[in-house]
Amino acid sequence: MFEMMIWVGAAISVIGLAGILWCIFRVAQARRAKLDDDAMRAVLQSVIPMNMGALFLSVIGLMLVVVGVMLG
């Protein structure tokens, strides 16, 4: 059971990492486009919720891994 918790936690962490990478690429794409301040602010404000969600998933996944390792 705890081994399954470790693998599920690792999968959740990978999903969170993919979300973080998406945020990085989205902001880098906006920077390369040399947008004006208002457009850049709009892009950043649209990326923030995804970034926070991805960080949350990564933390929850890593917590599952740690708990699975400690209990297993």
Backbone as JSON, one array per atom type, in Angstrom:
{
  "sequence": "MFEMMIWVGAAISVIGLAGILWCIFRVAQARRAKLDDDAMRAVLQSVIPMNMGALFLSVIGLMLVVVGVMLG",
  "N": [[0.81, -1.19, 0.0], [1.92, 1.26, 0.81], [3.92, 1.51, -1.03], [2.47, 2.03, -3.3], [1.49, 4.52, -2.62], [3.81, 6.01, -2.78], [4.38, 5.88, -5.56], [2.09, 7.1, -6.63], [2.33, 9.64, -5.49], [4.72, 10.43, -6.69], [3.88, 10.56, -9.36], [1.98, 12.62, -9.2], [3.66, 14.71, -8.49], [5.21, 14.91, -10.8], [3.28, 15.75, -12.63], [2.74, 18.26, -11.53], [5.27, 19.42, -11.89], [5.35, 19.5, -14.67], [3.39, 21.4, -15.1], [4.61, 23.64, -13.94], [6.79, 23.95, -15.67], [5.37, 24.55, -18.01], [4.39, 27.07, -17.3], [6.8, 28.5, -17.12], [7.7, 28.38, -19.8], [5.61, 29.74, -21.05], [5.79, 32.35, -20.0], [8.37, 32.98, -20.86], [7.96, 32.95, -23.61], [6.26, 35.15, -23.83], [8.02, 37.15, -23.03], [9.9, 37.07, -25.1], [8.33, 38.03, -27.12], [8.29, 40.67, -26.66], [6.32, 42.33, -25.39], [4.18, 45.12, -24.54], [3.85, 46.89, -21.37], [1.24, 46.59, -20.27], [0.18, 44.4, -21.69], [2.04, 42.43, -21.02], [1.63, 42.3, -18.27], [-0.97, 41.29, -18.27], [-0.53, 38.74, -19.34], [1.12, 37.65, -17.34], [-0.64, 37.74, -15.16], [-2.49, 35.87, -15.99], [-1.02, 33.57, -15.88], [-0.32, 33.15, -13.25], [-2.35, 31.79, -11.55], [-2.2, 29.16, -12.59], [0.47, 28.57, -12.07], [0.53, 28.62, -9.27], [-1.22, 26.5, -8.71], [0.21, 24.38, -9.87], [2.51, 24.38, -8.27], [1.31, 23.68, -5.86], [0.39, 21.07, -6.46], [2.87, 19.8, -6.84], [4.0, 20.0, -4.28], [2.14, 18.55, -2.71], [2.38, 16.05, -3.93], [5.09, 15.44, -3.36], [4.92, 15.36, -0.6], [3.31, 13.1, -0.27], [5.09, 11.15, -1.23], [7.16, 11.31, 0.69], [5.78, 10.61, 3.05], [4.97, 8.05, 2.33], [7.46, 6.77, 2.1], [8.45, 7.01, 4.71], [6.56, 5.57, 6.2], [6.59, 3.13, 4.99]],
  "CA": [[0.0, 0.0, 0.0], [2.76, 2.45, 0.89], [4.63, 1.62, -2.3], [1.54, 2.67, -4.22], [1.45, 5.93, -2.23], [5.03, 6.61, -3.31], [4.25, 6.04, -7.0], [1.05, 8.1, -6.89], [2.93, 10.92, -5.14], [5.69, 10.78, -7.74], [3.12, 10.94, -10.56], [1.4, 13.93, -8.95], [4.77, 15.66, -8.55], [5.59, 15.08, -12.21], [2.24, 16.59, -13.23], [3.01, 19.61, -11.04], [6.48, 19.9, -12.55], [4.98, 19.84, -16.04], [2.68, 22.68, -15.03], [5.6, 24.7, -13.69], [7.52, 24.14, -16.92], [4.47, 25.26, -18.92], [4.39, 28.48, -16.88], [8.09, 29.08, -17.5], [7.73, 28.56, -21.25], [4.61, 30.76, -21.42], [6.35, 33.66, -19.68], [9.51, 33.2, -21.76], [7.39, 33.29, -24.91], [5.77, 36.53, -23.74], [9.18, 38.05, -22.98], [10.48, 37.13, -26.44], [7.43, 38.81, -27.97], [8.53, 42.08, -26.31], [5.02, 42.97, -25.2], [4.18, 46.33, -23.71], [3.64, 46.6, -19.95], [-0.12, 46.12, -20.0], [0.03, 43.05, -22.24], [2.86, 41.54, -20.2], [0.92, 42.15, -17.0], [-2.11, 40.4, -18.52], [-0.01, 37.37, -19.48], [1.57, 37.19, -16.03], [-1.8, 37.5, -14.31], [-3.15, 34.64, -16.41], [-0.15, 32.44, -15.58], [-0.17, 33.0, -11.8], [-3.14, 30.69, -10.96], [-1.65, 27.87, -13.02], [1.73, 28.38, -11.36], [0.22, 28.27, -7.88], [-1.77, 25.15, -8.72], [1.28, 23.43, -10.16], [3.33, 24.29, -7.06], [0.53, 22.93, -4.89], [0.45, 19.65, -6.83], [4.22, 19.31, -6.59], [4.19, 19.86, -2.83], [1.31, 17.44, -2.25], [3.01, 14.81, -4.41], [6.31, 15.17, -2.59], [4.5, 14.96, 0.75], [2.9, 11.69, -0.36], [6.3, 10.34, -1.36], [7.86, 11.28, 1.97], [4.98, 9.83, 3.99], [5.05, 6.65, 1.9], [8.79, 6.25, 2.43], [8.59, 6.91, 6.15], [5.68, 4.54, 6.75], [6.8, 1.87, 4.31]],
  "C": [[0.87, 1.27, 0.0], [3.59, 2.62, -0.37], [3.75, 2.31, -3.34], [1.44, 4.17, -3.9], [2.66, 6.67, -2.79], [4.89, 6.87, -4.81], [3.19, 7.07, -7.37], [1.6, 9.5, -6.59], [3.94, 11.37, -6.19], [4.97, 11.23, -9.01], [2.5, 12.34, -10.39], [2.49, 15.01, -9.02], [5.2, 15.93, -9.98], [4.56, 15.95, -12.94], [2.44, 18.05, -12.8], [4.24, 20.22, -11.7], [6.19, 20.29, -14.0], [4.23, 21.17, -16.08], [3.63, 23.84, -14.8], [6.4, 24.99, -14.96], [6.66, 24.87, -17.95], [4.45, 26.75, -18.59], [5.68, 29.18, -17.3], [8.13, 29.36, -19.0], [6.75, 29.64, -21.7], [5.15, 32.16, -21.14], [7.55, 33.97, -20.57], [9.03, 33.58, -23.15], [6.88, 34.74, -24.92], [6.93, 37.52, -23.71], [9.83, 38.19, -24.36], [9.63, 37.96, -27.39], [7.57, 40.31, -27.72], [7.21, 42.85, -26.22], [5.15, 44.24, -24.39], [3.78, 45.95, -22.28], [2.26, 46.03, -19.67], [-0.33, 44.69, -20.51], [0.84, 42.04, -21.43], [2.19, 41.28, -18.86], [-0.26, 41.2, -17.16], [-1.66, 38.95, -18.64], [0.41, 36.83, -18.11], [0.4, 36.91, -15.1], [-2.55, 36.24, -14.73], [-2.33, 33.4, -16.06], [-0.1, 32.15, -14.07], [-1.05, 31.89, -11.22], [-2.63, 29.3, -11.34], [-0.36, 27.56, -12.27], [1.47, 27.96, -9.91], [-0.35, 26.86, -7.78], [-0.71, 24.09, -8.97], [2.21, 23.28, -8.95], [2.62, 23.47, -5.98], [0.57, 21.43, -5.2], [1.83, 19.06, -6.54], [4.45, 19.07, -5.1], [3.39, 18.68, -2.29], [1.92, 16.11, -2.69], [4.26, 14.46, -3.64], [5.98, 14.77, -1.15], [4.04, 13.51, 0.76], [4.1, 10.76, -0.46], [7.0, 10.21, -0.01], [7.09, 10.44, 2.98], [5.04, 8.35, 3.62], [6.39, 6.02, 2.25], [8.94, 6.05, 3.94], [7.74, 5.8, 6.75], [5.96, 3.16, 6.16], [8.02, 1.14, 4.67]]
}
